[in-house]
């Protein structure tokens, strides 16, 4: 593909990495399932081993296409390497440091510009790439399966190439009309309070931890006033590590814990131990959790996306100032995008999706990023759709319980309203750990 599509053959040419996972069928159906990865910044190819079980029912009749979006994985990846110590500037005792954020962004831009023009690594560019791949394959109809940021890709593709779409699955959907980041602080606090409320319903958990949200905010105050250096053993390599923990890094770590019920169940205990001065329960999960997260600080491709598509719509909100994340995320985006080169987004970019194509929307009840109300918002423009909320679950639910089978049935039959989703009701939150042996009996 040409990097700057308006320059035609004169622009830098990009090699896009793709893979086709063959169907188990002797003769697969003519439509192709397309996995659209999250982030922005995840590689579809590299993520496949983690998501493959969720796609197993789909492979019974369909091939699955994996395309690394430009700027990710094997498609001229945009990433910046830096010291971990440089990633803590967004809220210690001194507060948010816009000048340092801009300096780090300039350093990142210098690295990326050696092999890419970051103006052309956006959702719209990726949509054009995906359509070019479809045409190269003989223009088969696509069944789009988007996860998190991949749901933006799916919606934008459906708006611009409706003739190429057979069906759409939106897991943890971000509505077209929102600016990414605008209410992440509110969403996280809402999810945490609802998760902690599950602990308070259990006598042993309530007795052990009381009000975990209040304890979390107390711990944040302690770390804002007295940031800590702590040592721990990496749970994967068992190598000795030393990290710096302040109010902002605590917020980022707690946000990671909130993504899944398994890690959310550790939060009340981990917070309580932190208040005692033991940061090991929090720190021990750091490397495991960050390895699964798409919104990592060294991922430059997300700047290309957000700076063009969202940044000008963002502004610090007074109501978020006392939330765990506060306004540092928004301030960081705004500061970085003053440096990062970007063009103007299309005028219709944030138009709500309106379609009669079959659509299945999946949400986790306690999702800290894309809550169920986002799914309800997208449903307003859909004529043939179904919203399924997985109880007690967090972000990215396509692989949970019976949901893979439901997705397979949906893509096979294209009738979302008749799906028998009673099996999803058997899902629920994981009980919080009351000690290191697990939950109460």
C-alpha positions as CSV (number, residue, x, y, z in Angstrom):
1,X,0.0,0.0,0.0
2,X,1.0,3.6,-0.5
3,X,1.6,5.4,2.8
4,X,0.0,8.7,1.6
5,X,-2.8,7.4,-0.6
6,X,-3.3,10.9,-2.2
7,X,0.2,10.8,-3.5
8,X,-0.4,7.7,-5.6
9,X,2.7,5.9,-6.7
10,X,5.0,8.7,-5.5
11,X,4.4,7.9,-1.8
12,X,6.4,5.5,0.5
13,X,5.1,2.0,-0.1
14,X,4.1,-0.1,2.9
15,X,4.1,-3.9,3.3
16,X,1.0,-5.0,5.2
17,X,1.2,-8.3,7.1
18,X,-1.8,-10.5,6.9
19,X,-2.7,-14.1,7.6
20,X,-5.6,-16.3,6.7
21,X,-6.7,-18.9,9.2
22,X,-8.3,-21.7,7.2
23,X,-11.7,-23.0,8.1
24,X,-12.1,-26.5,9.4
25,X,-14.7,-27.2,6.6
26,X,-13.7,-28.9,3.4
27,X,-15.5,-26.1,1.5
28,X,-15.8,-22.9,3.6
29,X,-18.6,-20.4,3.1
30,X,-17.8,-17.6,0.7
31,X,-17.9,-14.9,3.3
32,X,-14.8,-14.2,5.4
33,X,-14.6,-13.3,9.1
34,X,-12.3,-10.4,9.8
35,X,-10.8,-9.9,13.2
36,X,-10.2,-6.2,14.0
37,X,-7.9,-5.9,16.9
38,X,-8.1,-3.3,19.8
39,X,-5.8,-0.6,21.0
40,X,-5.3,1.5,18.9
41,X,-2.1,-0.4,18.4
42,X,-2.7,-4.1,18.7
43,X,-1.5,-6.5,16.1
44,X,-4.2,-8.8,14.8
45,X,-1.7,-11.5,13.9
46,X,0.2,-11.3,17.2
47,X,-3.0,-11.3,19.2
48,X,-4.5,-14.3,17.5
49,X,-3.2,-17.0,19.9
50,X,-5.1,-15.2,22.7
51,X,-8.3,-14.8,20.8
52,X,-8.3,-18.1,18.8
53,X,-10.5,-20.0,21.2
54,X,-13.2,-17.4,20.8
55,X,-13.1,-17.9,17.1
56,X,-13.2,-21.7,17.1
57,X,-17.0,-22.0,16.4
58,X,-16.6,-19.5,13.5
59,X,-13.8,-21.6,11.9
60,X,-16.3,-24.5,11.5
61,X,-17.7,-22.7,8.3
62,X,-15.5,-19.6,7.7
63,X,-12.0,-18.6,7.0
64,X,-10.7,-15.8,9.4
65,X,-8.6,-12.9,8.0
66,X,-6.0,-11.2,10.2
67,X,-4.7,-7.9,8.9
68,X,-2.1,-6.0,10.9
69,X,-3.4,-2.4,10.7
70,X,-0.8,-0.1,9.4
71,X,1.4,1.0,12.3
72,X,1.0,-2.3,14.2
73,X,2.7,-5.6,14.3
74,X,4.3,-6.5,10.9
75,X,2.8,-3.5,9.1
76,X,5.5,-0.8,9.6
77,X,4.9,-0.7,13.4
78,X,5.0,2.7,15.0
79,X,6.5,2.4,18.5
80,X,8.8,4.4,20.7
81,X,11.3,3.0,23.1
82,X,12.1,4.8,26.3
83,X,12.9,4.2,29.9
84,X,10.1,3.1,32.3
85,X,11.1,5.9,34.6
86,X,10.0,8.4,31.9
87,X,6.4,7.1,32.0
88,X,5.6,8.4,35.5
89,X,5.4,12.1,34.9
90,X,1.7,12.4,34.7
91,X,0.8,13.0,38.3
92,X,3.2,12.6,41.1
93,X,3.6,15.1,43.9
94,X,4.4,17.8,41.4
95,X,1.3,17.1,39.3
96,X,1.0,16.8,35.5
97,X,4.0,18.0,33.6
98,X,3.0,19.2,30.1
99,X,6.5,20.3,29.2
100,X,7.9,16.8,29.9
101,X,5.1,15.1,28.1
102,X,5.7,17.3,25.0
103,X,9.5,16.5,25.2
104,X,8.8,12.8,25.3
105,X,6.4,13.1,22.4
106,X,9.1,15.0,20.3
107,X,11.6,12.2,21.1
108,X,9.0,9.6,20.0
109,X,8.2,11.5,16.8
110,X,11.9,11.7,16.0
111,X,12.1,7.9,16.2
112,X,9.0,7.2,14.2
113,X,9.7,9.8,11.5
114,X,12.7,7.8,10.4
115,X,10.5,5.3,8.7
116,X,6.9,6.7,8.6
117,X,4.8,9.8,8.2
118,X,2.5,9.5,11.3
119,X,-0.2,11.6,9.7
120,X,-1.2,8.6,7.6
121,X,-1.7,5.9,10.3
122,X,-5.3,6.5,11.2
123,X,-8.6,4.6,11.2
124,X,-9.6,6.1,7.8
125,X,-6.3,5.0,6.2
126,X,-6.7,1.5,7.7
127,X,-10.3,1.3,6.4
128,X,-9.0,2.0,2.9
129,X,-6.3,-0.7,3.4
130,X,-8.9,-3.3,4.5
131,X,-11.1,-2.6,1.4
132,X,-8.0,-2.9,-0.8
133,X,-7.4,-6.3,0.7
134,X,-11.0,-7.3,0.1
135,X,-10.8,-6.4,-3.5
136,X,-7.5,-8.3,-3.9
137,X,-9.2,-11.3,-2.5
138,X,-12.0,-11.1,-5.1
139,X,-14.4,-8.9,-3.1
140,X,-15.9,-11.5,-0.7
141,X,-18.4,-10.3,1.8
142,X,-16.9,-9.6,5.2
143,X,-18.1,-10.6,8.7
144,X,-16.5,-7.9,10.8
145,X,-15.5,-8.9,14.4
146,X,-14.2,-5.8,16.2
147,X,-12.9,-5.8,19.8
148,X,-12.5,-2.4,21.7
149,X,-10.8,0.0,19.3
150,X,-11.6,-2.6,16.6
151,X,-15.2,-1.6,17.0
152,X,-14.4,1.8,15.7
153,X,-12.7,0.2,12.7
154,X,-15.8,-1.9,12.1
155,X,-18.2,1.0,12.3
156,X,-16.1,3.2,10.0
157,X,-15.7,0.4,7.5
158,X,-19.4,-0.3,7.5
159,X,-20.2,3.4,6.9
160,X,-17.9,3.6,3.9
161,X,-18.1,0.2,2.4
162,X,-21.5,-1.1,3.3
163,X,-21.5,-3.3,0.2
164,X,-18.6,-5.3,1.6
165,X,-20.3,-6.1,4.9
166,X,-22.4,-9.2,5.6
167,X,-22.5,-8.9,9.4
168,X,-20.9,-7.1,12.4
169,X,-19.9,-8.2,15.9
170,X,-19.0,-5.3,18.2
171,X,-17.3,-6.5,21.4
172,X,-16.8,-3.7,24.0
173,X,-18.0,-1.0,21.6
174,X,-16.9,2.6,21.4
175,X,-19.7,4.5,19.7
176,X,-18.7,6.5,16.6
177,X,-19.9,9.7,18.2
178,X,-17.7,9.7,21.2
179,X,-14.2,11.1,21.5
180,X,-11.8,8.4,22.8
181,X,-10.8,9.4,26.3
182,X,-13.6,11.9,27.0
183,X,-15.1,9.9,29.9
184,X,-12.6,7.2,30.7
185,X,-12.1,8.7,34.2
186,X,-15.9,8.5,34.9
187,X,-16.2,5.0,33.4
188,X,-13.4,3.7,35.5
189,X,-14.8,5.1,38.8
190,X,-18.2,3.8,38.0
191,X,-16.9,0.3,37.3
192,X,-14.7,0.2,40.4
193,X,-17.6,1.2,42.6
194,X,-19.8,-1.5,41.1
195,X,-17.0,-4.1,41.5
196,X,-16.3,-3.1,45.1
197,X,-20.1,-3.3,45.8
198,X,-19.9,-7.0,45.1
199,X,-17.4,-7.3,47.9
200,X,-19.6,-5.4,50.3
201,X,-22.4,-7.9,49.7
202,X,-20.3,-10.6,51.2
203,X,-19.9,-10.4,55.0
204,X,-16.4,-11.8,55.1
205,X,-15.2,-9.4,52.3
206,X,-16.9,-6.4,53.9
207,X,-15.5,-7.3,57.3
208,X,-12.0,-7.6,55.8
209,X,-11.9,-4.5,53.7
210,X,-14.9,-2.2,54.4
211,X,-15.2,0.5,51.8
212,X,-12.5,-0.4,49.2
213,X,-13.1,2.7,47.1
214,X,-12.4,4.9,50.0
215,X,-9.3,2.9,50.8
216,X,-8.2,3.3,47.2
217,X,-8.5,7.0,47.3
218,X,-6.7,7.1,50.7
219,X,-3.8,5.1,49.1
220,X,-3.7,7.5,46.2
221,X,-3.3,10.4,48.6
222,X,-0.5,8.6,50.4
223,X,1.4,7.9,47.1
224,X,0.8,11.5,45.9
225,X,2.4,12.8,49.0
226,X,5.1,10.2,49.3
227,X,5.9,8.3,46.0
228,X,7.6,5.0,46.7
229,X,10.3,3.0,45.1
230,X,9.7,-0.7,45.6
231,X,11.4,-4.0,44.7
232,X,9.7,-7.2,43.6
233,X,10.2,-10.4,41.6
234,X,8.9,-10.4,38.1
235,X,6.1,-13.1,38.1
236,X,7.2,-14.3,34.7
237,X,11.0,-14.2,34.8
238,X,11.4,-14.0,38.6
239,X,14.1,-11.4,38.0
240,X,14.5,-8.6,40.6
241,X,12.7,-5.4,39.6
242,X,12.6,-1.9,41.1
243,X,9.7,0.3,40.2
244,X,8.5,3.8,41.1
245,X,4.9,4.1,42.3
246,X,3.0,7.4,42.7
247,X,-0.6,8.5,42.5
248,X,-0.7,8.4,38.7
249,X,1.0,5.1,38.2
250,X,-1.3,3.6,40.9
251,X,-4.3,4.8,38.9
252,X,-3.0,3.3,35.7
253,X,-2.3,0.0,37.5
254,X,-5.8,-0.2,39.1
255,X,-7.3,0.5,35.7
256,X,-5.5,-2.5,34.3
257,X,-6.8,-4.7,37.2
258,X,-10.3,-3.5,36.5
259,X,-10.3,-4.9,32.9
260,X,-11.0,-8.6,33.9
261,X,-13.0,-10.2,36.7
262,X,-10.0,-12.4,37.6
263,X,-7.7,-9.4,38.4
264,X,-10.5,-7.2,39.7
265,X,-11.1,-9.8,42.4
266,X,-7.5,-9.0,43.7
267,X,-8.1,-5.3,44.1
268,X,-9.6,-5.0,47.6
269,X,-6.9,-7.2,49.1
270,X,-4.1,-5.4,47.1
271,X,-5.3,-2.0,48.1
272,X,-5.5,-3.0,51.8
273,X,-2.0,-4.4,51.6
274,X,-0.8,-1.2,50.0
275,X,-2.1,0.9,52.8
276,X,-0.1,-1.3,55.1
277,X,3.0,-0.4,53.1
278,X,3.2,-3.7,51.2
279,X,3.1,-3.0,47.4
280,X,4.0,-6.5,46.3
281,X,0.4,-7.6,45.5
282,X,0.0,-4.6,43.2
283,X,3.5,-4.7,41.8
284,X,3.6,-8.5,41.2
285,X,0.9,-8.2,38.5
286,X,2.3,-5.2,36.7
287,X,4.3,-7.0,34.1
288,X,1.6,-9.6,33.5
289,X,-1.1,-7.0,33.0
290,X,0.8,-4.6,30.9
291,X,1.7,-7.4,28.5
292,X,-1.9,-7.7,27.6
293,X,-2.8,-4.0,27.4
294,X,-3.0,-2.2,24.1
295,X,-2.7,1.4,25.4
296,X,1.0,1.2,26.4
297,X,3.1,4.3,26.6
298,X,5.5,3.2,23.9
299,X,2.7,2.7,21.3
300,X,3.0,5.7,19.0
301,X,0.3,4.5,16.5
302,X,-2.4,5.5,19.1
303,X,-1.2,9.1,18.9
304,X,-1.8,9.1,15.1
305,X,-5.3,7.9,15.7
306,X,-6.3,10.0,18.6
307,X,-4.6,13.2,17.5
308,X,-6.5,13.2,14.2
309,X,-9.8,11.8,15.3
310,X,-10.5,12.9,18.9
311,X,-8.0,15.3,20.6
312,X,-9.6,18.5,19.6
313,X,-12.9,17.4,21.1
314,X,-11.4,16.6,24.5
315,X,-11.2,19.0,27.4
316,X,-10.5,18.5,31.1
317,X,-13.8,18.2,33.0
318,X,-14.2,19.6,36.5
319,X,-16.3,16.6,37.5
320,X,-13.4,14.3,36.8
321,X,-10.8,16.1,38.9
322,X,-11.5,14.0,42.0
323,X,-11.8,10.7,40.2
324,X,-9.0,8.2,40.3
325,X,-7.7,9.0,36.8
326,X,-8.5,12.7,37.2
327,X,-7.8,14.7,34.0
328,X,-4.3,13.6,33.5
329,X,-5.1,11.3,30.6
330,X,-6.9,14.1,28.7
331,X,-4.2,16.6,29.5
332,X,-1.6,14.1,28.3
333,X,-3.4,13.6,25.0
334,X,-3.9,17.3,24.5
335,X,-0.2,18.0,25.2
336,X,1.1,15.2,23.0
337,X,-1.2,16.2,20.1
338,X,0.3,19.7,20.1
339,X,3.5,18.0,19.0
340,X,2.3,15.0,17.0
341,X,1.5,15.9,13.3
342,X,-2.0,15.2,12.2
343,X,-4.6,16.2,9.6
344,X,-8.3,17.0,9.9
345,X,-10.6,14.1,10.2
346,X,-13.5,13.6,7.7
347,X,-16.6,15.7,8.5
348,X,-18.8,12.7,9.0
349,X,-16.3,10.7,11.1
350,X,-18.2,11.0,14.4
351,X,-21.6,10.4,12.8
352,X,-23.5,7.5,14.6
353,X,-23.6,4.2,12.7
354,X,-26.9,3.6,11.0
355,X,-27.4,0.3,9.3
356,X,-29.8,-2.6,8.8
357,X,-27.0,-5.1,8.5
358,X,-27.1,-7.8,11.2
359,X,-25.2,-6.6,14.3
360,X,-24.4,-8.3,17.6
361,X,-23.1,-6.1,20.4
362,X,-21.4,-7.6,23.4
363,X,-20.7,-5.7,26.6
364,X,-19.3,-6.6,30.0
365,X,-21.3,-5.4,33.0
366,X,-18.3,-4.0,34.8
367,X,-16.3,-2.8,31.8
368,X,-14.1,0.1,33.0
369,X,-13.6,1.6,29.5
370,X,-16.6,0.9,27.3
371,X,-19.6,0.3,29.6
372,X,-22.9,-1.2,28.6
373,X,-24.4,2.2,28.1
374,X,-22.1,2.6,25.0
375,X,-23.8,-0.5,23.5
376,X,-27.2,1.0,24.2
377,X,-26.1,4.1,22.5
378,X,-25.0,2.3,19.3
379,X,-28.2,0.3,19.3
380,X,-30.2,3.4,18.5
381,X,-29.0,3.5,14.9
382,X,-29.4,-0.2,14.2
383,X,-32.4,-1.9,12.6
384,X,-31.4,-5.6,13.0
385,X,-29.3,-5.9,16.2
386,X,-29.0,-7.4,19.6
387,X,-27.2,-6.2,22.7
388,X,-26.0,-8.9,25.2
389,X,-24.5,-7.8,28.5
390,X,-22.3,-10.4,30.3
391,X,-22.9,-10.2,34.0
392,X,-19.9,-9.6,36.2
393,X,-17.5,-9.3,33.2
394,X,-15.1,-6.6,32.2
395,X,-13.6,-5.5,29.0
396,X,-13.5,-7.9,26.0
397,X,-16.0,-10.7,26.5
398,X,-16.1,-12.5,23.2
399,X,-14.1,-15.4,24.7
400,X,-16.2,-15.8,27.9
401,X,-18.5,-18.8,28.6
402,X,-20.9,-19.6,25.8
403,X,-20.4,-16.3,24.0
404,X,-18.1,-17.9,21.3
405,X,-20.9,-20.3,20.4
406,X,-23.4,-17.4,20.3
407,X,-21.1,-15.5,17.9
408,X,-20.8,-18.5,15.7
409,X,-24.6,-19.0,15.6
410,X,-25.0,-15.3,14.8
411,X,-22.6,-15.3,11.9
412,X,-24.1,-18.5,10.5
413,X,-27.8,-17.5,10.8
414,X,-27.7,-13.7,10.7
415,X,-30.7,-13.5,13.1
416,X,-29.5,-11.7,16.3
417,X,-33.0,-11.4,17.8
418,X,-33.6,-15.1,17.9
419,X,-30.3,-16.0,19.5
420,X,-30.8,-18.1,22.7
421,X,-28.6,-16.1,25.1
422,X,-29.8,-17.6,28.4
423,X,-26.4,-19.3,28.9
424,X,-24.8,-15.9,29.3
425,X,-26.8,-15.5,32.5
426,X,-24.7,-18.1,34.1
427,X,-21.7,-15.8,34.0
428,X,-21.0,-13.6,37.0
429,X,-18.3,-11.7,38.9
430,X,-15.4,-13.5,40.5
431,X,-15.6,-13.3,44.3
432,X,-13.0,-11.0,45.8
433,X,-10.0,-12.5,47.5
434,X,-10.2,-12.0,51.3
435,X,-6.7,-13.3,51.7
436,X,-4.0,-14.9,49.6
437,X,-5.7,-18.2,49.7
438,X,-8.7,-16.9,47.8
439,X,-12.3,-15.8,48.4
440,X,-14.3,-16.7,51.5
441,X,-16.1,-20.1,51.5
